[in-house]
């Protein structure tokens, strides 16, 4: 792949999770609403021709469940996700480092994770030529299924700050 070729980074927060008594945060399942809404995130990716060729997913139950719903909408186009335990509690610099490890052959990367790190990373990477309305919306609120799409000509290994143009912020729901 030519280093100047556009790459996409999609940051997606998991669907609405439940809070069952006695269940550790890492093992929280999706709420009924989350199970109803999560497929819409996959459908939104398909509708917008944002099919990932690589997925990094937190190992928390709610993110893995969200990923399964997204993949159900992608069908055969969806890659096997890489479940990474580091994503669950990663601060913004560590999540950026995880993304820096992605091979340059990947053109569209989907990261399914948690708040507040996804919002913080989107704002850190947003370049001056980003869509102002999208940046404003993601800065004000990053609800469940919040999805930021960033584009860059840089290899993933070079992403650090102000390196990617925010093109979309959406909260796909049925």
C-alpha positions in Angstrom: 0.0 0.0 0.0 1.2 3.5 -0.8 1.9 5.5 2.3 -0.1 8.4 0.9 -3.2 6.2 0.5 -6.2 7.2 2.7 -6.7 5.0 5.8 -9.8 5.1 7.9 -10.0 4.7 11.7 -13.4 4.1 13.1 -13.8 4.5 16.9 -17.0 2.9 18.2 -18.3 2.9 21.8 -20.1 -0.3 22.8 -23.9 -0.6 22.9 -25.9 0.1 26.1 -24.8 -2.2 28.9 -26.7 -3.6 31.9 -25.7 -3.2 35.5 -26.5 -6.5 37.2 -25.9 -6.7 40.9 -22.7 -8.5 41.8 -21.3 -8.6 38.3 -17.8 -7.1 37.8 -17.7 -4.2 35.3 -15.6 -6.3 32.9 -18.3 -8.9 32.7 -21.4 -6.6 32.3 -23.6 -7.8 29.5 -25.5 -5.7 27.1 -28.9 -4.4 28.3 -32.0 -5.3 26.3 -31.7 -1.9 24.6 -28.1 -2.6 23.7 -29.0 -5.9 22.0 -31.8 -4.1 20.1 -29.6 -1.2 19.0 -26.2 -2.8 18.3 -27.1 -4.2 14.9 -27.9 -0.7 13.7 -24.2 0.2 14.1 -23.2 -2.6 11.7 -25.9 -1.5 9.3 -24.7 2.1 9.4 -21.2 0.9 8.5 -22.5 -1.0 5.5 -24.8 1.9 4.4 -21.8 4.3 4.5 -19.4 1.8 2.8 -17.2 1.8 5.9 -16.4 -2.0 6.0 -13.5 -2.6 8.3 -10.8 -5.0 7.1 -9.4 -5.2 10.7 -11.2 -4.9 14.0 -9.7 -4.4 17.5 -12.1 -5.1 20.3 -11.8 -4.7 24.0 -12.2 -8.0 25.9 -15.0 -6.8 28.1 -18.3 -8.7 27.5 -20.2 -5.7 26.4 -17.7 -4.8 23.7 -17.4 -8.4 22.4 -21.2 -8.6 22.3 -21.4 -5.3 20.4 -18.8 -6.6 18.0 -20.8 -9.8 17.4 -23.9 -7.7 16.5 -21.9 -5.5 14.2 -20.4 -8.5 12.5 -23.8 -10.0 12.0 -24.6 -7.0 9.8 -21.3 -7.1 7.9 -21.9 -10.7 7.0 -19.1 -12.3 4.9 -17.4 -8.9 4.6 -16.5 -8.7 8.3 -13.1 -9.7 9.4 -12.3 -11.9 12.5 -11.9 -9.4 15.3 -8.7 -9.2 17.4 -9.8 -9.2 21.0 -7.2 -7.2 22.9 -7.3 -7.1 26.8 -5.2 -3.9 26.8 -8.1 -1.9 25.3 -10.4 -2.3 28.4 -8.5 -0.1 30.7 -6.2 1.8 28.3 -5.6 5.5 28.8 -5.6 7.5 25.6 -1.8 7.2 25.0 -1.9 3.4 25.4 -4.9 3.1 23.0 -3.1 5.2 20.5 0.0 2.9 20.9 -2.2 -0.2 20.2 -3.5 1.5 17.0 0.1 2.3 16.1 0.8 -1.5 16.0 -1.8 -2.1 13.2 -0.1 -3.1 9.9 -0.1 -0.5 7.2 -1.8 -3.0 4.8 -5.1 -2.3 6.8 -7.2 0.4 5.1 -10.2 0.5 7.4 -9.7 -0.2 11.1 -12.6 -0.4 13.6 -11.8 -0.1 17.3 -14.7 -1.1 19.7 -14.1 0.2 23.2 -15.1 2.4 26.0 -15.7 5.9 27.3 -14.0 8.2 28.0 -10.9 7.0 26.1 -12.6 6.9 22.7 -13.8 10.4 22.9 -10.4 11.6 24.2 -8.6 9.8 21.3 -10.9 11.2 18.7 -10.3 14.7 20.0 -6.5 14.1 20.2 -6.3 12.9 16.6 -8.7 15.4 15.1 -6.8 17.6 12.6 -7.6 21.2 11.8 -9.4 20.3 8.6 -11.9 18.0 10.5 -15.7 18.5 10.1 -16.4 21.1 12.7 -19.9 19.9 13.4 -18.8 16.3 13.9 -16.0 17.3 16.3 -18.4 19.5 18.3 -20.9 16.7 18.6 -18.4 14.1 19.7 -16.8 16.6 22.1 -20.2 17.4 23.7 -21.4 13.8 24.2 -20.1 10.3 23.2 -23.1 8.1 24.0 -23.3 4.3 23.6 -22.8 3.4 20.0 -21.1 6.8 19.4 -19.0 6.3 16.3 -16.3 8.6 15.0 -14.8 8.1 11.5 -11.3 9.6 10.9 -9.3 9.6 7.7 -5.6 10.0 7.3 -2.8 9.6 4.8 -0.4 8.6 7.6 0.4 5.0 8.4 -1.2 3.9 11.6 2.2 3.7 13.2 2.6 7.4 12.9 -0.8 8.5 14.4 -0.2 10.6 17.5 -2.0 14.0 17.5 -3.8 16.1 15.0 -3.0 13.5 12.3 -6.5 12.5 11.1 -9.5 14.3 9.7 -12.8 13.6 11.5 -15.3 13.1 8.7 -18.3 11.7 10.6 -19.7 11.4 14.1 -22.8 9.3 14.3 -24.9 7.4 16.9 -26.4 4.6 14.8 -29.7 3.5 16.3 -32.8 1.9 14.8 
